[in-house]
Amino acid sequence: MQELIPAFERKNPGFRVNYINLANNNELKYSLIGRASSNRGPDVVRMDISWVPEFSHKGLLEPLNGFPGFELLHQAFHHKDMSVGFYKNQYYSLPLNLYTKSAIFNRELLERAGYSEPPSTMDEVLELARTHHFTIGLGGLEAWDTLPYLFSLGGSFMDENYTRASGFLNSKATIRAVEKLVGLYKEDLIHLSAATLNRDNWREVRNGNMILTDEAPWFYSLLKDSEIKQALQQTLPAPFPKGNGPSSIIGGENLVMMKGSKHPAEAWAFMKWMTGKEAQLIMARAGLIPTNKEAVKALSLDKDSYLYPYVEAMDDTFLRPTVKNWSRIDEVYTLYLHQIFMGELPVKVGLDRAAAEIDKLLEDSD
């Protein structure tokens, strides 16, 4: 609001962007669905990437393929980033910014255990915690919080085309991965901050009360420069160890044009500018990783920068499934994982039930 919009308006005299800053929650999502359904939505929305498939499948977004310069702009992004908004041979979004999660270690505890670098596998991380009675801090049990750990331990969630969870979420490898995490939880070596509501994982890993937690770049970007330096002396961010494939999860926001936009040409001009090199580098100063390939090359990050391991991880990341019913799928997954961790269901029974219910939701994703 302070830099990007004024810069756009200077370059485009006569254009005025009326912006509204709203909390990113389900209330906003359902409000946007209602407004777009009656052609009363805003022209452009900066939308969480996990929402885009639901909006595009419901016909609430304008396709972008037909706007001038789309094909050239399309080449500025990686295929994986563009796939978020691809549905029935149309593109419905432009990738605006990305972030991923890093595994964030306490340096002193690592050194005390004899490590100068983080362990190379998640199995080794869990064994390190058990051997030295170090605690791991998990934010919650949602897919965003737990899939990086499951994937690092060799587990899986769905087939590559997002058509079924059975045989993946309840595979032997995933069952073993969940059993390992639940075992540590029962030994009080995994702390669930969402369950207790009384512990700040970020503070605890900085203070040396936890060996590991995880978070996106704002772990550091919200701090003052002097505090960032101190935080990096206390902590060591690193990409999640690989399992059978990528283990670092992608988050971010895309720009979409809502159905019935009253100013489509102006909206498209703004979307193009926001995903260009200049705007993307301005956003990077706030810890948001660019999607534009030229902007990524221009970052020239020092290896000591807190952003370096996040950008390093971007070539080896996975998306949450780009399906219409993702919100409901995540609720089912989280519910059964909660029952498993709380000892209400055996691991295999809980994952079998979760996979079966998720399969039904996937059948309704067309």
C-alpha positions in Angstrom: 0.0 0.0 0.0 2.9 2.4 0.8 5.2 1.5 -2.2 3.6 -0.8 -4.8 0.3 0.9 -5.5 1.9 4.5 -5.7 4.6 3.1 -8.0 2.0 1.6 -10.3 -0.1 4.8 -10.3 2.9 6.9 -11.2 3.6 4.6 -14.2 -0.1 4.6 -15.2 -1.5 8.1 -15.0 -5.2 8.1 -14.7 -5.3 4.7 -13.0 -6.4 4.6 -9.3 -6.3 1.5 -7.2 -8.9 1.4 -4.4 -7.5 -1.2 -2.0 -9.1 -2.9 0.9 -7.0 -4.8 3.4 -8.9 -7.7 5.0 -8.0 -10.6 7.2 -7.2 -13.8 5.3 -9.7 -16.2 6.8 -12.7 -18.4 5.9 -15.1 -15.5 6.5 -13.3 -13.6 3.7 -13.4 -16.6 1.4 -17.2 -17.1 1.8 -17.8 -13.4 1.4 -15.9 -13.4 -1.9 -17.7 -16.5 -3.1 -21.1 -14.8 -2.4 -20.1 -11.5 -4.0 -18.5 -13.1 -7.1 -21.6 -15.3 -7.5 -23.7 -12.2 -8.1 -21.0 -10.3 -10.1 -20.4 -7.9 -7.1 -16.8 -8.9 -6.4 -13.8 -6.7 -6.5 -11.8 -6.5 -9.8 -8.6 -8.1 -8.4 -7.9 -10.2 -5.3 -4.6 -11.3 -3.8 -5.8 -14.8 -3.0 -4.2 -17.6 -1.0 -3.0 -20.3 -3.5 -5.0 -23.0 -1.7 -8.3 -21.1 -2.5 -7.7 -20.6 -6.3 -8.8 -24.1 -7.4 -12.1 -23.8 -5.5 -12.9 -20.4 -7.1 -11.9 -21.5 -10.6 -13.8 -24.8 -10.4 -16.9 -22.8 -9.3 -16.7 -20.4 -12.3 -16.0 -17.4 -10.1 -12.9 -16.1 -11.8 -12.3 -14.6 -15.2 -9.9 -16.6 -17.5 -6.8 -14.7 -18.3 -5.6 -16.4 -21.5 -7.4 -14.0 -23.8 -5.8 -10.8 -22.4 -3.0 -9.1 -24.4 0.5 -10.2 -23.5 -0.6 -13.3 -21.6 1.5 -15.8 -23.5 4.6 -13.7 -23.0 3.9 -13.2 -19.3 3.1 -16.9 -18.9 6.7 -17.7 -19.7 8.0 -15.5 -16.8 6.9 -18.1 -14.3 7.7 -21.7 -13.5 5.1 -24.3 -14.7 4.4 -25.4 -11.1 3.5 -21.9 -10.1 1.1 -21.4 -13.0 -0.5 -24.8 -12.4 -2.3 -23.5 -9.4 -4.8 -21.6 -11.6 -5.0 -24.0 -14.5 -8.4 -25.6 -15.0 -10.0 -27.0 -18.2 -7.4 -25.5 -20.5 -7.7 -22.0 -19.0 -5.5 -20.1 -16.6 -7.3 -18.2 -13.9 -4.5 -16.7 -11.8 -1.0 -15.2 -11.9 1.5 -16.2 -9.2 2.3 -13.1 -7.1 4.5 -14.3 -4.3 5.7 -17.5 -2.8 6.9 -18.8 0.5 7.9 -22.1 1.9 8.7 -23.5 5.3 12.1 -24.2 6.6 13.1 -26.5 9.4 14.5 -24.1 12.0 17.1 -25.6 14.4 18.5 -24.2 17.6 22.3 -23.8 17.0 23.4 -24.4 20.6 21.5 -27.6 21.0 22.8 -28.9 17.6 26.3 -28.2 18.7 25.7 -29.8 22.1 24.7 -33.0 20.3 27.8 -32.9 18.1 26.3 -31.4 14.9 27.8 -28.5 13.0 25.1 -28.8 10.4 21.5 -30.1 10.7 21.0 -33.9 10.3 20.5 -35.0 6.7 17.3 -37.0 7.3 14.2 -36.5 9.4 14.7 -40.0 11.0 18.0 -38.7 12.3 16.3 -35.5 13.6 13.7 -37.6 15.5 16.4 -39.9 16.9 18.4 -36.9 18.0 15.4 -35.5 19.8 14.8 -38.9 21.6 18.4 -39.5 22.5 19.0 -36.0 24.0 15.4 -35.4 25.2 15.0 -32.4 22.9 11.6 -31.1 22.1 10.2 -30.5 18.6 7.6 -27.7 18.2 4.7 -28.3 15.8 2.2 -25.5 15.2 -0.7 -27.8 14.7 -1.9 -30.9 12.8 -3.2 -29.3 9.6 -1.6 -30.3 6.3 0.4 -27.1 6.2 2.0 -28.1 9.6 2.5 -31.8 9.2 2.9 -32.8 5.6 6.6 -31.6 5.5 7.3 -34.0 8.3 5.4 -36.9 6.8 7.0 -36.4 3.4 10.5 -36.1 5.0 9.8 -39.5 6.7 8.9 -41.1 3.4 5.1 -40.8 3.7 2.7 -39.6 1.0 -0.8 -38.1 0.7 -2.3 -38.6 -2.8 -1.4 -39.8 -6.2 0.3 -37.2 -8.5 -2.9 -36.4 -10.3 -4.9 -35.7 -7.0 -7.5 -38.4 -7.8 -7.2 -40.6 -4.6 -5.7 -40.8 -1.2 -6.2 -44.5 -0.6 -3.0 -46.3 -1.0 -1.0 -43.1 -0.2 -2.2 -41.5 2.9 -2.8 -45.0 4.5 0.2 -46.6 2.9 2.7 -48.6 5.0 5.3 -45.8 4.7 2.8 -43.1 5.8 1.6 -45.2 8.7 5.2 -45.6 9.8 5.8 -41.9 9.5 2.8 -41.0 11.6 3.7 -43.7 14.2 7.1 -42.1 14.7 5.6 -38.7 15.3 2.9 -40.0 17.6 5.6 -41.9 19.5 7.5 -38.8 20.2 4.3 -36.9 21.1 3.5 -39.6 23.7 7.0 -39.1 25.1 6.4 -35.3 25.4 9.1 -34.7 22.8 6.7 -33.1 20.3 4.9 -30.0 21.5 1.6 -29.0 19.7 1.2 -25.3 20.3 -2.3 -25.4 18.7 -3.4 -28.0 21.3 -2.1 -26.1 24.4 -2.4 -22.5 23.2 0.3 -21.5 25.8 3.7 -21.9 24.1 5.4 -19.9 21.4 7.5 -22.3 19.3 9.5 -19.4 17.8 10.5 -18.1 21.2 11.2 -21.5 22.6 13.6 -22.6 19.7 15.4 -19.2 20.0 15.8 -19.7 23.8 17.1 -23.2 23.5 14.1 -25.0 24.9 13.4 -26.7 21.5 15.7 -28.3 19.0 13.4 -27.7 16.1 10.3 -25.9 14.8 9.3 -24.7 11.4 8.0 -21.6 9.8 7.9 -19.4 6.7 10.3 -16.5 6.2 8.2 -14.1 8.4 9.8 -15.9 11.3 12.6 -13.5 10.6 11.2 -10.7 8.3 8.9 -9.4 11.1 12.0 -8.7 13.3 14.1 -5.5 13.2 17.4 -5.8 11.5 19.4 -6.0 14.7 17.0 -8.7 16.0 17.3 -10.7 12.7 21.1 -10.9 13.3 20.6 -12.2 16.8 18.0 -14.7 15.7 20.3 -16.1 13.1 23.0 -16.5 15.8 20.5 -18.5 17.8 18.8 -20.5 15.0 19.7 -22.2 11.8 17.0 -22.4 9.0 17.4 -25.3 6.5 15.2 -27.0 3.9 13.3 -30.0 5.1 15.2 -33.2 4.6 14.1 -35.1 1.5 12.0 -38.2 1.9 10.9 -40.0 -1.3 10.6 -36.6 -3.0 10.2 -32.9 -2.2 9.4 -32.2 1.5 9.2 -28.4 1.7 5.6 -27.1 1.3 4.7 -24.1 -0.9 2.5 -21.3 0.3 1.8 -18.0 -1.3 -0.7 -15.7 -3.0 -1.9 -15.5 -6.6 -3.7 -12.6 -8.3 -7.1 -13.3 -9.7 -9.7 -11.3 -11.6 -13.1 -11.9 -10.2 -16.1 -12.9 -12.4 -18.0 -9.8 -13.6 -15.1 -7.4 -13.2 -16.2 -3.9 -14.2 -12.7 -2.8 -15.2 -11.0 -5.8 -16.8 -8.5 -3.9 -18.9 -7.3 -1.9 -15.9 -7.3 -4.9 -13.7 -5.2 -6.8 -16.2 -2.7 -3.9 -16.4 -2.4 -3.9 -12.6 -1.9 -7.7 -12.5 0.8 -7.6 -15.1 2.7 -4.9 -13.3 2.5 -6.6 -9.9 4.0 -9.8 -11.3 6.8 -8.0 -13.1 10.4 -7.8 -12.0 10.2 -4.3 -10.4 7.2 -5.0 -8.1 8.4 -8.4 -7.2 11.7 -7.1 -6.0 9.9 -4.6 -3.8 7.9 -7.4 -2.3 11.0 -9.4 -1.7 12.2 -6.8 0.8 9.3 -7.9 3.0 10.4 -11.5 2.9 8.1 -12.6 0.0 9.9 -14.8 -2.5 9.3 -13.6 -6.1 7.5 -15.8 -8.7 8.9 -14.0 -11.7 12.1 -15.8 -12.8 14.0 -12.6 -13.6 13.2 -11.2 -10.2 14.5 -14.4 -8.5 17.8 -14.2 -10.5 18.1 -10.5 -9.5 17.8 -11.2 -5.8 21.5 -12.1 -5.4 21.1 -13.3 -1.9 24.1 -13.7 0.4 24.3 -17.2 2.0 24.1 -15.6 5.4 20.7 -14.1 4.6 17.7 -15.6 6.4 15.9 -15.8 3.0 18.7 -17.9 1.4 17.5 -21.4 2.6 14.0 -20.5 1.7 14.9 -19.6 -1.9 17.2 -22.6 -2.1 14.3 -24.9 -1.1 11.9 -23.5 -3.8 13.2 -25.8 -6.6 12.4 -28.8 -4.4 8.9 -28.1 -3.0 5.4 -29.5 -3.3 2.0 -27.9 -3.6 -1.0 -28.7 -1.5 -3.4 -30.5 -3.9 -5.0 -28.1 -6.4 -8.5 -29.4 -6.0 -11.9 -27.7 -5.5 -12.6 -29.3 -2.1 -9.2 -28.7 -0.6 -10.6 -26.9 2.5 -12.9 -29.8 3.4 -10.1 -32.3 2.6 -7.8 -30.5 5.0 -10.5 -30.5 7.7 -10.9 -34.3 7.4 -7.2 -34.9 7.4 -6.7 -32.7 10.5 -9.7 -34.3 12.3 -8.3 -37.8 12.0 -4.8 -36.8 12.7 -6.0 -35.1 15.9 -7.9 -38.3 16.9 -4.7 -40.4 16.3 -2.4 -38.1 18.3 -4.9 -37.9 21.2 -5.0 -41.7 21.3 -8.6 -42.0 20.3 -7.8 -44.1 17.1 -5.0 -46.4 16.2 -2.8 -44.9 13.4 -3.8 -47.3 10.7 -7.6 -47.1 11.5 -7.4 -43.3 11.5 -5.5 -43.0 8.2 -7.8 -45.6 6.6 -10.9 -43.6 7.5 -9.3 -40.4 6.5 -8.2 -41.7 3.1 -11.7 -43.1 2.4 -13.5 -39.9 3.2 -10.9 -37.8 1.2 -11.5 -40.1 -1.8 -15.2 -39.2 -1.8 -14.3 -35.5 -1.7 -11.9 -36.0 -4.6 -14.6 -37.6 -6.7 -16.5 -34.4 -6.3 -13.6 -32.2 -7.4 -14.6 -31.9 -11.1 
